Amino acid sequence: MSTPRHGGSLKALDQDLAKAVRRAVNKQLDELIASDEELNRLFSIITSVEGVGAVTAREVLITTARRPGNERPPLRFKEFTEAKKYAARRTVCYAGAAAAL
């Protein structure tokens, strides 16, 4: 039997699994963005800013997306006129995701 490339370390195996999951999620997000005209347009605008890449653009789109079943009117990307407001929304999104775990 061959030794796993992670050397049998549980920590290394966990890191390999986390990387594989991130790659799979990013691939699905990229496919979704490419298939949706509005998301693709916004992604292009966001990544046109110098120093802003795909990772940041995905995060901005995720944290400002319309959500089905939301009682409040959903916030949209172009409605953020101040960085402070976006940062507050981003914090709320992460807190909601953490609570769901």
Number of C-alpha atoms within 10 A of each C-alpha: 3 4 7 9 10 13 9 10 11 10 10 13 15 12 13 14 12 12 12 12 12 12 12 12 12 15 12 12 15 16 12 13 19 14 11 10 11 11 17 16 12 18 21 15 11 19 16 12 10 7 7 11 14 14 10 14 18 19 12 18 18 15 20 19 14 14 13 7 8 8 7 7 9 12 15 13 16 8 10 14 9 8 9 10 11 18 13 10 16 17 12 13 15 12 11 11 10 9 8 7 5
